[in-house]
Structure formats: C-alpha cells, structure tokens
C-alpha cells in the first residue's frame, strides 16, 4: 500500500480482550496482525478489573445442567430496554441478537485456542433477575488464575491486576464468612493461605481476575505470532475514499504510518481519565475516582468523531461506588462500597439524612442513582450508616475496625462514630431528627422482613456474596440498633465510561447518516454499549468487547459464512 511505512492485514488500536481475540481470529486465518498499545503495559483497564464476561448459554453453565438460550437472553435484554424507556442509539435488536448468539461461540473459540476459562460462579445472578429471561444462577465466565511466568521473558509486558495471587473472585467471596465461624469459609480461607505459601516457595507469580484473562490472551496472542507494540499511541485514523486504510502511530519518537489491508479495529478504552470530557458529558463526576488505567483518556473517541463516527450514550459510566478511606488515592484499586452498604446492618443516606435507593443491585444503577439524587438533594458524598453489629461481622474499606480503628481514620474526618444516631448525625452535619427517623423506618422494615421502600433483598443478586451476606439468615437486611454507630462517605466512582461511537451488528463504525465506514471497526467501551443505558449483569462491558472483537475480525477476514 502506497504512502505507508509498513502494512499489516489487521491493525488494532488498544490491547484489551476484544483486541486479543480479534488478533487470534486473524492469525488462525493466516493474516498478519499488529496491536498498538499506547501505554507501557498490555491489557488496558480489563487487566485491573474483575475480568468477568457476561455470556448467555455459555458452555460452562450448560455443562452444569443449566437451561439457558439465546432466546432467553434476548427476552431479558429486550425487557431491559423497556425498563429504561429511553431508546439508546448504540443498541438494536439486530445487534443484541448478534451478541447473544456469537458470545458463546467466542468463548468456544478461546477454549479451543488453549485459553483456560471457567464459570465465574454458580450463584452470580443477573442484576435484574426478576425480569423475563433473567438468570438467577450465573451467566458469568472468567479466566482461571494465571502464572505470569508462563509469559517467560515477556511477563513484564502484562499490566498488573488488582489481585496478584492464586485465588478466584468466588473463593475470595466464600472466605469472607470466616468471622461467622462458618466452617466452609474457614476451610476456604485456610486453602487460600496454604496455596499462597506454596506458590511463594515454588516461585510462582500468579494473577487472577482481569489480570489472568489478559495474561492468558496475551500468551495465546504472542504464541500465534501477533506483533504487539507498547508505547505506540495512535494519533490518526487514515481514511481514503471513505475506507479506513491505516493509522498513524509513533516509532522512535517520530510519526509512523501503518497500512491495513483488511481493516482497523479500535478498542482503545473510554475517556474516564479525561476530566474535560467528563465535564462535558457527565458533569459532577471526577476522573480521580475512576479505577481505569492511565491511558483511558478518550483520544480515539475524538478521532472517531472527526472522521465521521457518531458518538452516543456518552453520559453513561460503569459505576463503582467507593469509600475514600485515608490513603485511597495511593491504592491500585480504591475500596468499593456496594459490598458494604448492601450487607445487613447498613444503609446509605444523602446529606439530608434520607435513604433514597436499594443499596444492593447493579453498581451502575447505584452510581446513577447517586448522580440523579444529587440534582435534587446533596448526595455526593452520601453517607453509609452502620452499627456495631456490622463492624463485628464485616470490613469497612477492607479493614475490620471492631477491635482497633485504623490510624487517622477519625482524625482525618473519614470515620465518624457516636453512641446514638442523633449524635452521629451531628458529626456528619445531618439533621438529627431526619436521620433518626430514617434509621427507625429501616428498622421497621427489618422487623417486617422486607424493605417496603426500595425492596432490597428481593432480587437474587442482592443476596449473593458480592453484595449481601449469604451466610446470614437475612442476607440483605439487618437492624441498625447496636451502639456505637458509624458513618463513612461514599462517592460515585467508576470502572469505565460506557459511551462511544455507534457500531452495527458486525462491529463496523456507523456515521450520522447511517452508513458504515468501510474497513473501520470498533469494540469495547470505545463504542456506545450494545446493552443500551442499562447494565444487565457482571461482565456486561468485557463480554461485549470480546464478542464484537471476535465478530469484527471474522467479518473483516471473510469468515462470516463459515460459522
């Protein structure tokens, strides 16, 4: 191709899950591939995440005897669109159907390539499991823990995960019950400790969750001959006569033009680290509260818009409610708060002392509720209200405080405590009568065994270990009636933005007039989500990234008719 410094069949911007699977598809078809990653590590935000994929009717749940199908998943996703009531440009029935039918095939493809995956859990329900087609068990898929040493001399290419040891998310959740003298939890905790010590002795370097997923994909990609380049930011998409023909990147500090014979896939993440874009599209949110990788700055959103792509759903984010304990800004992943306020003996109130949502359920909805509530009443931060029952059983910001409160938690103004609810209200500048009335009303709900205001605990997801307490008789509700009482702030953080360029059912970028840009594909949170404005379940961003990377590569390589 004329005018380029070098040429590949398939050029990929970004190194997340969708990028890697697309590269494996192309290499199987004997096509040349280059992946251009702007940061110093491969894996993007996915490597920092839980690495969960929402995959209906996947091979693992079917092997467990579960009854699931593309039809059931479509029924559920369609119901979510009706629930939202606001048609989202990034989704359509055709696109949702492509997702639910191709996602299980993408997983099969990876397993056939030697990427070790497994079911995320047998109990990790959809976030709106009560809707038609909703799943009350689990549609999740994750990678098995991965030993970085399998990457050999290139193990330092992989971005650090949030859990660098040999344990799954489910095992970690099961071990949380050890304070209840739960025998199964105690045994699980013991196995984790012994396993960690063994790995230390044997020199193993495990990572789990998103790090494991990206590590296994990276290993497969490198073995297949994918050319992965780090510190290679893309500044321009080259469009000639309406067709994407390549990109402009950097090499040795100079612009470097790379041509693409079959197409370009953009999977460059979102714009969570770009405060100016956040101020434009989701005012009031903070980049400093985002758990995304440092490269999540939105340049490709702007570039896709420049060449004719249409941005949509840009006000959406994948929420991650967090509590800003001292030192949170120095941690790799800040302490989450849903597993705190969704457990018994805890509620969330705004700055007027009013409870305003179900503290369980979807983290995306949780943070959206905080943002909406803040328009009518000050709610950022909101206050988690807890009692002595809570701190004897559960952690706050990853620490148990019943025997010793961490240094500087009180002095810094993070943790507030008092012997009465009215006294606690005074510490957090909330009307004492209002907070006392809210807590009394909550305790009344608990006495009746149901949350009459917001129905916490009525969904299966509210009761799983990631939110509630499955070891408790009432896994989602419990009275706040034992002194002392505590309060800590909660803010609407995120693990990603959720809006971007509109794509079709083949992953092709669509212009404002409804036409596609030939040879230009996009996936992941660079795109407006196929899920619309609602987050259906754990893994509803990584799952689509992977699936549409798979779909796009098959289309570009002319493999559509070989399914």
C-alpha positions as CSV (number, residue, x, y, z in Angstrom):
1,X,0.0,0.0,0.0
2,X,1.4,3.3,-1.1
3,X,2.3,6.0,1.5
4,X,2.7,3.7,4.5
5,X,5.9,2.8,6.3
6,X,4.7,-0.8,6.7
7,X,1.5,-2.7,6.2
8,X,-0.4,-5.5,8.0
9,X,-3.7,-7.2,7.2
10,X,-5.3,-6.2,10.6
11,X,-4.3,-3.2,12.7
12,X,-5.7,-3.0,16.2
13,X,-5.7,0.1,18.5
14,X,-5.6,-0.9,22.1
15,X,-4.7,-4.2,23.8
16,X,-7.8,-5.3,25.7
17,X,-9.8,-8.5,25.5
18,X,-11.6,-7.6,22.2
19,X,-8.3,-6.7,20.6
20,X,-6.7,-10.0,21.6
21,X,-9.5,-12.3,20.4
22,X,-9.7,-10.4,17.1
23,X,-5.9,-11.0,16.6
24,X,-6.3,-14.7,17.3
25,X,-9.1,-14.9,14.7
26,X,-6.9,-13.2,12.1
27,X,-3.9,-15.3,12.9
28,X,-5.9,-18.5,12.5
29,X,-6.8,-17.2,9.1
30,X,-3.1,-16.7,8.4
31,X,-3.4,-12.9,8.4
32,X,-0.8,-10.6,9.8
33,X,-1.7,-8.5,12.8
34,X,-0.2,-5.6,14.8
35,X,-1.7,-4.4,18.1
36,X,-0.7,-0.8,19.1
37,X,-0.9,-0.1,22.8
38,X,-0.3,3.5,23.9
39,X,0.9,2.6,27.4
40,X,3.8,0.7,28.7
41,X,1.8,-2.4,29.5
42,X,-0.7,-4.7,27.7
43,X,-4.1,-5.4,29.0
44,X,-5.8,-2.0,29.5
45,X,-8.4,-1.5,32.2
46,X,-9.5,-5.0,31.7
47,X,-6.3,-6.2,33.4
48,X,-7.2,-4.1,36.5
49,X,-10.8,-5.4,36.6
50,X,-12.6,-8.4,37.8
51,X,-12.2,-9.9,34.3
52,X,-15.8,-11.1,34.2
53,X,-17.7,-11.8,31.0
54,X,-21.5,-11.9,30.7
55,X,-22.0,-14.8,28.3
56,X,-25.6,-16.3,27.9
57,X,-25.8,-20.0,27.3
58,X,-22.1,-20.5,27.7
59,X,-20.5,-23.9,27.6
60,X,-19.8,-24.0,31.3
61,X,-23.3,-23.2,32.5
62,X,-24.7,-25.7,30.0
63,X,-22.3,-28.4,31.3
64,X,-23.6,-27.7,34.8
65,X,-27.1,-28.7,33.5
66,X,-28.4,-25.1,33.4
67,X,-31.1,-24.3,30.9
68,X,-30.3,-21.1,29.0
69,X,-30.6,-19.9,25.5
70,X,-30.1,-17.0,23.1
71,X,-33.9,-16.6,23.2
72,X,-34.0,-16.2,26.9
73,X,-31.1,-13.7,26.8
74,X,-32.9,-11.7,24.1
75,X,-36.1,-11.7,26.2
76,X,-34.1,-10.3,29.1
77,X,-32.2,-7.7,27.1
78,X,-35.4,-6.5,25.4
79,X,-37.1,-6.2,28.8
80,X,-34.2,-4.1,30.0
81,X,-34.7,-1.7,27.1
82,X,-38.4,-1.4,28.0
83,X,-37.4,-0.9,31.7
84,X,-35.1,2.0,30.7
85,X,-37.7,3.6,28.5
86,X,-35.1,5.7,26.7
87,X,-34.1,4.1,23.3
88,X,-30.3,4.1,23.1
89,X,-28.6,4.6,19.7
90,X,-25.9,2.1,20.4
91,X,-28.2,-0.9,20.6
92,X,-30.8,-2.6,18.3
93,X,-32.5,-5.9,18.3
94,X,-30.2,-7.0,15.4
95,X,-27.1,-6.0,17.4
96,X,-28.3,-7.6,20.6
97,X,-29.1,-10.8,18.7
98,X,-25.6,-10.8,17.2
99,X,-24.2,-10.6,20.8
100,X,-26.2,-13.4,22.4
101,X,-25.6,-15.8,19.5
102,X,-21.9,-15.1,18.9
103,X,-20.8,-14.6,22.6
104,X,-20.8,-18.4,23.4
105,X,-19.0,-19.1,20.1
106,X,-16.3,-16.6,21.0
107,X,-15.8,-18.4,24.3
108,X,-15.6,-21.7,22.5
109,X,-13.0,-20.3,20.1
110,X,-10.8,-19.2,23.0
111,X,-11.1,-22.5,24.8
112,X,-10.1,-24.3,21.6
113,X,-7.1,-22.0,21.5
114,X,-6.0,-23.2,24.9
115,X,-7.2,-20.1,26.8
116,X,-8.2,-21.7,30.2
117,X,-11.6,-20.3,31.2
118,X,-14.3,-21.4,33.7
119,X,-17.7,-20.4,35.1
120,X,-17.5,-17.3,37.2
121,X,-19.8,-18.8,39.9
122,X,-22.9,-20.9,40.1
123,X,-24.6,-18.0,42.0
124,X,-23.8,-14.7,40.4
125,X,-27.3,-13.6,39.2
126,X,-28.2,-11.0,36.6
127,X,-28.7,-7.6,38.1
128,X,-32.4,-7.5,37.1
129,X,-33.0,-11.3,37.5
130,X,-36.8,-10.8,38.2
131,X,-37.4,-9.7,34.6
132,X,-38.4,-12.2,31.9
133,X,-35.4,-14.1,30.7
134,X,-33.3,-13.0,33.7
135,X,-30.9,-15.6,35.2
136,X,-31.0,-16.3,38.9
137,X,-27.9,-18.5,38.9
138,X,-25.0,-17.2,36.7
139,X,-24.1,-16.4,33.1
140,X,-20.6,-15.3,34.1
141,X,-17.3,-16.6,32.6
142,X,-13.8,-15.8,33.9
143,X,-10.2,-16.9,33.3
144,X,-8.5,-19.4,35.6
145,X,-5.7,-17.8,37.7
146,X,-2.6,-17.4,35.6
147,X,1.1,-17.7,36.4
148,X,2.9,-14.8,34.9
149,X,6.0,-17.0,34.5
150,X,4.2,-18.6,31.6
151,X,5.0,-15.5,29.6
152,X,8.7,-16.1,30.1
153,X,10.9,-13.1,29.4
154,X,7.8,-11.1,28.3
155,X,5.9,-11.3,31.6
156,X,6.6,-7.7,32.4
157,X,4.5,-6.7,29.4
158,X,1.3,-7.6,31.2
159,X,-0.4,-4.8,33.2
160,X,-0.7,-5.5,37.0
161,X,-4.0,-6.9,38.1
162,X,-5.8,-5.9,41.3
163,X,-5.3,-9.4,42.8
164,X,-1.8,-10.8,42.2
165,X,-2.2,-14.2,43.8
166,X,-3.8,-17.6,43.1
167,X,-7.4,-17.2,44.1
168,X,-10.7,-16.7,42.2
169,X,-13.2,-14.0,43.0
170,X,-15.7,-16.6,44.2
171,X,-13.1,-18.2,46.5
172,X,-12.4,-14.7,47.9
173,X,-16.1,-14.1,48.5
174,X,-16.6,-17.5,50.2
175,X,-13.7,-16.8,52.5
176,X,-15.4,-13.7,53.8
177,X,-17.7,-15.7,56.1
178,X,-14.9,-16.8,58.4
179,X,-16.0,-14.3,61.1
180,X,-19.3,-16.2,61.4
181,X,-17.3,-19.3,62.3
182,X,-18.7,-20.7,59.0
183,X,-16.8,-24.0,58.6
184,X,-16.8,-23.8,54.8
185,X,-15.5,-20.3,54.8
186,X,-12.8,-21.1,57.3
187,X,-11.6,-24.0,55.2
188,X,-11.6,-21.9,52.1
189,X,-9.5,-19.2,53.9
190,X,-7.1,-21.9,55.0
191,X,-6.8,-23.3,51.5
192,X,-6.0,-19.9,50.1
193,X,-3.3,-19.3,52.7
194,X,-1.7,-22.6,52.1
195,X,-1.9,-22.2,48.3
196,X,-0.3,-18.7,48.6
197,X,2.6,-20.1,50.7
198,X,3.2,-22.9,48.3
199,X,3.3,-20.6,45.3
200,X,5.7,-18.4,47.2
201,X,8.0,-21.3,47.8
202,X,7.8,-22.5,44.2
203,X,8.4,-19.1,42.8
204,X,5.1,-18.8,41.0
205,X,3.8,-15.4,40.1
206,X,0.0,-15.7,39.9
207,X,-2.5,-13.1,38.9
208,X,-6.3,-13.6,38.9
209,X,-9.4,-11.9,37.7
210,X,-8.8,-9.4,34.8
211,X,-5.0,-9.9,35.1
212,X,-5.5,-13.6,34.5
213,X,-7.8,-13.1,31.5
214,X,-5.4,-10.6,29.8
215,X,-2.4,-12.8,30.7
216,X,-3.9,-15.9,29.1
217,X,-5.0,-13.9,26.0
218,X,-1.5,-12.3,25.8
219,X,0.2,-15.6,26.0
220,X,-2.0,-17.0,23.2
221,X,-1.5,-14.0,21.0
222,X,2.2,-13.9,21.3
223,X,2.4,-17.7,20.6
224,X,0.3,-17.1,17.5
225,X,2.7,-14.5,16.1
226,X,0.8,-11.3,16.9
227,X,3.1,-8.2,16.7
228,X,2.3,-6.3,20.0
229,X,3.8,-2.9,20.3
230,X,3.8,-1.0,23.6
231,X,4.3,2.8,24.0
232,X,2.7,3.1,20.5
233,X,-0.1,5.7,20.7
234,X,-2.3,6.2,17.6
235,X,-2.9,9.8,16.7
236,X,-4.8,9.4,13.4
237,X,-7.1,7.0,11.6
238,X,-6.3,7.2,7.9
239,X,-9.5,7.3,5.7
240,X,-9.1,7.2,1.9
241,X,-12.2,7.4,-0.4
242,X,-14.4,6.5,2.5
243,X,-12.4,3.5,3.6
244,X,-10.1,3.0,6.6
245,X,-6.7,2.1,5.2
246,X,-4.4,2.5,8.2
247,X,-3.3,4.5,11.2
248,X,-0.6,7.0,12.2
249,X,1.3,5.9,15.3
250,X,4.7,6.8,16.8
251,X,8.0,4.9,16.4
252,X,11.3,6.1,17.8
253,X,9.7,9.4,18.6
254,X,8.5,10.0,15.0
255,X,5.2,9.6,13.2
256,X,4.9,6.1,11.7
257,X,2.2,5.2,9.1
258,X,0.9,1.6,9.2
259,X,-1.4,0.4,6.5
260,X,-4.3,-2.1,6.9
261,X,-5.3,-4.4,4.1
262,X,-8.4,-5.8,5.8
263,X,-9.3,-3.2,8.3
264,X,-8.6,-1.3,11.5
265,X,-10.2,-2.3,14.9
266,X,-10.4,0.5,17.6
267,X,-10.6,-0.9,21.1
268,X,-8.9,2.0,22.9
269,X,-11.0,2.2,26.1
270,X,-13.1,5.1,27.2
271,X,-12.5,8.6,28.5
272,X,-12.7,8.2,32.2
273,X,-9.3,9.8,32.9
274,X,-10.2,12.9,30.8
275,X,-11.8,15.4,33.2
276,X,-12.6,17.9,30.4
277,X,-14.7,15.2,28.6
278,X,-16.3,14.2,31.8
279,X,-17.3,17.8,32.5
280,X,-18.9,17.9,29.0
281,X,-20.7,14.6,29.1
282,X,-21.2,13.7,32.8
283,X,-20.8,16.9,34.8
284,X,-20.1,16.4,38.5
285,X,-18.1,13.2,38.2
286,X,-14.4,13.0,38.9
287,X,-11.6,11.4,37.0
288,X,-9.7,10.9,40.3
289,X,-12.5,8.5,41.3
290,X,-12.0,6.3,38.3
291,X,-10.4,2.9,38.5
292,X,-9.4,2.8,34.9
293,X,-5.9,2.6,33.5
294,X,-4.0,5.9,33.0
295,X,-4.4,5.6,29.2
296,X,-8.2,5.9,29.3
297,X,-8.2,9.5,28.0
298,X,-10.6,9.4,25.1
299,X,-8.4,10.5,22.1
300,X,-9.9,7.8,19.9
301,X,-13.4,9.0,20.7
302,X,-12.5,12.4,19.4
303,X,-10.7,10.9,16.4
304,X,-13.6,8.6,15.5
305,X,-15.9,11.6,15.7
306,X,-13.5,13.6,13.5
307,X,-13.7,11.1,10.7
308,X,-17.5,10.8,10.8
309,X,-18.3,8.4,13.6
310,X,-21.3,9.2,15.7
311,X,-20.9,9.3,19.5
312,X,-23.8,8.2,21.7
313,X,-24.6,7.3,25.3
314,X,-21.8,9.5,26.5
315,X,-23.4,10.2,29.8
316,X,-23.1,6.6,30.9
317,X,-20.5,5.1,33.1
318,X,-20.0,1.7,34.7
319,X,-20.3,2.8,38.3
320,X,-18.1,1.7,41.2
321,X,-19.3,3.3,44.4
322,X,-16.3,3.8,46.6
323,X,-15.4,5.0,50.1
324,X,-12.5,7.4,50.4
325,X,-10.6,5.9,53.3
326,X,-7.3,7.6,54.2
327,X,-4.7,6.6,51.6
328,X,-7.3,5.6,49.0
329,X,-5.5,7.7,46.3
330,X,-2.3,5.6,46.8
331,X,-4.0,2.2,46.3
332,X,-4.1,0.4,43.0
333,X,-7.8,-0.1,43.2
334,X,-9.8,2.0,45.7
335,X,-12.1,0.4,48.3
336,X,-15.5,-0.4,46.9
337,X,-18.7,0.4,48.9
338,X,-21.5,-1.7,47.4
339,X,-20.4,-4.8,49.4
340,X,-20.5,-2.5,52.4
341,X,-23.9,-0.8,52.1
342,X,-25.7,-3.8,50.6
343,X,-25.0,-6.0,53.7
344,X,-27.1,-6.3,56.8
345,X,-26.9,-3.5,59.4
346,X,-26.1,-0.9,56.8
347,X,-27.9,1.7,54.8
348,X,-27.0,4.7,52.6
349,X,-28.4,8.2,53.1
350,X,-28.0,11.6,51.4
351,X,-26.8,14.7,53.2
352,X,-30.3,15.4,54.4
353,X,-30.4,12.1,56.1
354,X,-32.8,10.4,53.7
355,X,-32.4,6.9,52.3
356,X,-33.1,7.0,48.5
357,X,-32.4,3.7,46.9
358,X,-31.9,-0.1,47.1
359,X,-28.3,-0.3,48.2
360,X,-28.0,-3.7,46.5
361,X,-28.4,-4.4,42.8
362,X,-26.4,-3.1,40.0
363,X,-23.4,-0.9,40.7
364,X,-24.1,1.0,37.5
365,X,-27.6,1.8,38.8
366,X,-26.3,2.6,42.3
367,X,-24.0,5.3,41.0
368,X,-26.5,6.6,38.5
369,X,-29.0,7.0,41.4
370,X,-26.4,9.0,43.4
371,X,-25.8,11.3,40.4
372,X,-29.6,11.8,39.9
373,X,-30.3,12.3,43.6
374,X,-27.5,14.9,43.8
375,X,-29.6,17.1,41.4
376,X,-32.4,17.4,43.9
377,X,-30.6,16.9,47.3
378,X,-26.8,17.0,48.1
379,X,-25.8,13.3,47.7
380,X,-22.1,13.4,46.7
381,X,-20.8,12.2,49.0
382,X,-23.6,10.2,50.6
383,X,-23.2,8.5,54.0
384,X,-23.0,4.8,54.8
385,X,-24.7,4.4,58.2
386,X,-23.6,1.3,60.2
387,X,-23.7,-0.1,63.7
388,X,-21.7,-2.4,66.0
389,X,-23.4,-5.5,64.6
390,X,-21.9,-4.5,61.2
391,X,-18.3,-3.9,62.3
392,X,-18.2,-7.2,64.2
393,X,-19.0,-9.1,61.0
394,X,-17.8,-7.1,58.1
395,X,-15.0,-4.9,56.9
396,X,-15.0,-1.1,56.1
397,X,-12.7,-0.2,53.2
398,X,-11.1,-3.7,53.5
399,X,-10.4,-3.4,57.3
400,X,-12.1,-4.7,60.4
401,X,-12.4,-2.0,62.9
402,X,-14.2,-3.6,65.9
403,X,-11.0,-4.1,67.8
404,X,-8.9,-1.3,66.6
405,X,-9.8,1.7,64.4
406,X,-7.0,2.3,61.8
407,X,-4.7,5.3,62.4
408,X,-6.0,8.7,61.2
409,X,-9.5,7.4,60.2
410,X,-11.2,9.6,62.8
411,X,-8.7,12.4,62.9
412,X,-8.9,12.8,59.1
413,X,-12.7,13.1,59.2
414,X,-13.2,9.9,57.3
415,X,-14.8,7.8,60.0
416,X,-17.5,9.3,62.3
417,X,-18.8,7.5,65.4
418,X,-21.2,8.2,68.2
419,X,-23.2,6.3,70.8
420,X,-26.6,7.5,69.4
421,X,-27.9,8.0,65.9
422,X,-28.7,11.7,66.8
423,X,-25.1,12.1,67.9
424,X,-23.8,10.5,64.7
425,X,-26.0,12.9,62.7
426,X,-24.3,15.9,64.4
427,X,-20.9,14.5,63.5
428,X,-21.8,14.4,59.8
429,X,-23.8,17.6,59.7
430,X,-27.2,15.9,59.1
431,X,-30.5,16.8,60.8
432,X,-30.6,14.5,63.8
433,X,-34.4,14.0,63.7
434,X,-34.3,13.2,60.0
435,X,-31.5,10.6,60.4
436,X,-33.2,9.1,63.4
437,X,-36.5,8.8,61.5
438,X,-34.7,7.1,58.6
439,X,-33.0,4.6,60.8
440,X,-36.2,3.9,62.7
441,X,-38.1,3.3,59.4
442,X,-35.3,1.0,58.2
443,X,-35.5,-1.0,61.5
444,X,-39.3,-1.2,61.0
445,X,-38.7,-2.8,57.6
446,X,-36.3,-5.3,59.1
447,X,-38.8,-6.2,61.8
448,X,-41.3,-7.0,59.0
449,X,-38.7,-8.9,57.0
450,X,-39.0,-6.7,53.9
451,X,-37.8,-3.4,52.6
452,X,-41.1,-1.7,51.8
453,X,-39.4,1.4,50.4
454,X,-36.8,0.1,47.9
455,X,-37.2,-3.7,48.0
456,X,-33.7,-4.6,48.9
457,X,-33.2,-8.3,49.2
458,X,-36.0,-9.2,46.8
459,X,-33.6,-9.8,43.8
460,X,-31.4,-12.8,43.8
461,X,-28.4,-10.6,43.2
462,X,-29.0,-8.6,46.4
463,X,-28.4,-11.8,48.3
464,X,-25.1,-13.0,46.7
465,X,-21.8,-12.7,48.5
466,X,-20.6,-9.8,46.3
467,X,-23.4,-7.6,47.7
468,X,-25.2,-9.2,50.7
469,X,-24.3,-11.9,53.2
470,X,-25.3,-15.4,52.1
471,X,-24.2,-16.7,55.5
472,X,-26.8,-14.6,57.3
473,X,-30.4,-15.7,57.8
474,X,-31.4,-12.4,56.2
475,X,-28.7,-11.9,53.7
476,X,-29.6,-8.3,52.7
477,X,-31.2,-6.6,55.6
478,X,-30.4,-6.2,59.3
479,X,-31.3,-3.7,62.1
480,X,-29.1,-0.7,62.9
481,X,-29.7,-0.8,66.6
482,X,-26.5,-1.6,68.5
483,X,-24.2,1.2,69.6
484,X,-21.8,2.6,68.7
485,X,-22.9,3.8,65.3
486,X,-20.7,4.7,62.4
487,X,-20.7,6.8,59.2
488,X,-18.3,6.9,56.3
489,X,-18.6,8.8,53.0
490,X,-19.5,7.1,49.7
491,X,-18.9,8.6,46.2
492,X,-19.9,7.6,42.7
493,X,-16.6,6.3,41.2
494,X,-16.4,4.1,38.1
495,X,-14.5,1.3,36.4
496,X,-15.2,2.8,32.9
497,X,-17.2,5.1,30.8
498,X,-19.9,3.4,28.8
499,X,-20.5,5.5,25.8
500,X,-18.7,6.0,22.4
501,X,-19.1,5.5,18.7
502,X,-22.1,3.7,17.3
503,X,-21.4,0.4,15.6
504,X,-23.5,-2.1,13.7
505,X,-24.1,-5.8,14.3
506,X,-20.7,-6.5,12.5
507,X,-18.8,-4.1,14.7
508,X,-18.5,-1.5,11.9
509,X,-18.4,2.2,12.7
510,X,-21.6,3.9,11.6
511,X,-21.8,7.6,10.5
512,X,-24.6,10.1,11.3
513,X,-26.3,9.3,8.0
514,X,-26.5,5.6,8.9
515,X,-23.7,4.4,6.5
516,X,-20.7,2.3,7.6
517,X,-17.1,3.4,7.2
518,X,-15.6,0.5,5.2
519,X,-12.8,-1.2,6.9
520,X,-13.3,0.5,10.3
521,X,-14.4,-1.5,13.3
522,X,-14.7,-0.7,17.0
523,X,-15.5,-2.6,20.2
524,X,-15.3,-2.3,23.9
525,X,-16.1,1.0,25.7
526,X,-14.8,2.9,22.7
527,X,-18.3,2.2,21.5
528,X,-21.8,3.0,22.6
529,X,-22.8,-0.1,24.5
530,X,-24.9,-2.8,22.9
531,X,-26.7,-3.0,26.3
532,X,-28.0,0.5,25.9
533,X,-28.3,2.5,29.1
534,X,-28.7,-0.5,31.4
535,X,-26.1,-2.8,32.8
536,X,-27.6,-6.4,32.7
537,X,-25.1,-8.3,34.8
538,X,-21.5,-8.8,35.8
539,X,-19.2,-8.7,32.7
540,X,-21.5,-6.6,30.5
541,X,-18.6,-4.5,29.3
542,X,-15.8,-7.1,28.9
543,X,-18.3,-9.6,27.4
544,X,-19.3,-7.3,24.5
545,X,-15.7,-6.1,24.0
546,X,-14.6,-9.7,23.5
547,X,-17.6,-10.7,21.4
548,X,-17.6,-7.8,19.0
549,X,-13.8,-8.1,18.6
550,X,-14.5,-11.7,17.5
551,X,-17.4,-10.7,15.2
552,X,-15.4,-7.8,13.6
553,X,-12.4,-9.9,12.8
554,X,-14.5,-12.7,11.3
555,X,-16.3,-10.2,9.1
556,X,-13.1,-8.5,8.0
557,X,-11.5,-11.8,7.2
558,X,-14.5,-13.0,5.2
559,X,-15.3,-15.8,7.7
560,X,-18.9,-15.0,8.4
561,X,-20.3,-17.8,6.3
562,X,-18.1,-20.4,8.0
563,X,-19.8,-20.5,11.3
